[in-house]
Structures are given as structure tokens and as C-alpha cells.
Amino acid sequence: MCYFVIWTGVYVIFQWIVHACESIWWPYPFLDLSLKYAPVWYLLVAFLHIPCYGIFALLVRLKQYVLWRWFPQS
């Protein structure tokens, strides 16, 4: 979980710095802070990370199970 949180945070901070220093196209128009519902969208995006983490954790457990079945001595 630490890597998931760390890499997500690093990516977000990097994107903030890039968009603060450069005038480039913002790929997410619904996250524009000038919009009325932007805080709701930000909260929704934050909460959508929870099922993504759950899927990631499930895949890790599936990988461990498959490796345990294929290589029981290790």
C-alpha cells in the first residue's frame, strides 16, 4: 500500500508543478477549479482510488496464490 500511496502522491505533485510552471493543455476539463462542481469531482476521483487499490490488492494476492501453487517448495 505504501508504494501505491507514494507513487500516486509523487505523480500528483509532479503534475501540479508542471501545470503551475508551464501553460499546457489540461486533460481533465471536469477538474477545472473554476467550475462550480470541481470539489465534488475531486472528492469522487479521490474515492475512486479505493476500489482501484482493492483491485490491485486482489491481483497481488492472486499472484501470490498462483506462485504458491506452481512452486510449493519456495
C-alpha angles and dihedrals in degrees: 000000000000093000091048092053095040096049092044090052093046091051093048094048091047091051092048091052093047093049093044093052101036132046100229135145115282108224095204110063092175089062093058106132093218091067120097095233098042094112090053091051092048091050091048092050090049092051092047088064089069097067089041089057089047091054090048092050090048091052091050091052091046090052091049091049093049092048090047090052095046096042108027094165095060 
